[in-house]
């Protein structure tokens, strides 16, 4: 009996091992590609939810001018490109915003303008543009954009891991100079820091629409509820320099405060 | 970098940390998936899917335990789910006639083997014998003899009582042994299920 089992074991090992000789297989590139594709799909979905949340905020912003309403929406305030939300107040009225969340979920397809090189940006900008002199090893400049908004000129500088196409957008560093739509972040995650004697804010994490994250730091209600997940690899750093608000957003780059601060401090 | 550090990086969504784990476990995972599905292409799909699932659910992985048993559990379950539904019946659900007929077929090829004594043919015979087993039964054999798992571990993965696994393994072993043995008469092949 033992001999039979040994024969079975021996032949199963031979058959199984012949399916994938150790030196002949490398599944990782295909796995990575598939994971990136899945994450991109999720990112688009998350962006849709973000657009939904920002739309709600814009609506609230308009209502903010009405004194009676203003008193009700003081859960949100904006500073240097970040919109801070007191998420504890969202937990009190479950179900209230579910319908409006669904109504604004349709994202608009936007064709981005052509990306400019750093010289074009410096020549066209109405103020001095400070580009970083230090970047993490694998990061390279991938182009920029200038947009004239009612509040002033907005400049965006995009950086990508070397070899990654800018179209992929799977990992990137964005530096935004000037006014722009605020990024919605929870007030209870803000880390106030000092940068060259100026106040700066740092936040790490992102909104999760898959039920993970901190249930006590949530936004919205019903099926579209977002939870703040500290494990999401997003990081925000905002500060003011030369009279302009600066926002640095790192997505899926593994960057943390020290590296982001080092990039920011190299912009002189 | 050790496995614990790789897992910690995966929990921070660093996909590159998956590469050493893929290199370490892909061959054995491919082998197990191939033995269950019987197809190299399907085995490759199973293993890719299993790694993606592992990456996506890494937050549920208990770092105090080894990555390999947790990952192999995903591979086995993915492979079983890949099989056609009719192939997922338990060995306990099908009749003696099925086994006797299957054993007859294999027996015929074994008598051929006796004449030719070719190892390749014996391997083919085992593949063919495995293919006759229902999916979950096949997985039990693969886990026991290819992945060297203990009965309790198999029971945990398949979410069956340990006694059920022992019984299924006993039957599968008896069936496969009947095929591997060189018997002189077909009567000796009768299985007392």
Interface residues (C-beta under 8 A of the other chain):
Chain A: X1 X4 X5 X7 X8 X9 X11 X12 X13 X14 X15 X16 X17 X19 X20 X21 X22 X25 X26 X27 X28 X30 X31 X32 X34 X35 X36 X38 X212 X231 X232 X233 X252 X254
Chain B: X11 X12 X13 X14 X15 X16 X18 X19 X22 X23 X26 X27 X28 X30 X31 X32 X33 X34 X35 X40 X43 X44 X47 X48 X51 X52 X55 X56 X59 X122 X123 X126 X127 X141 X142 X145 X146 X173 X176 X177 X180 X181
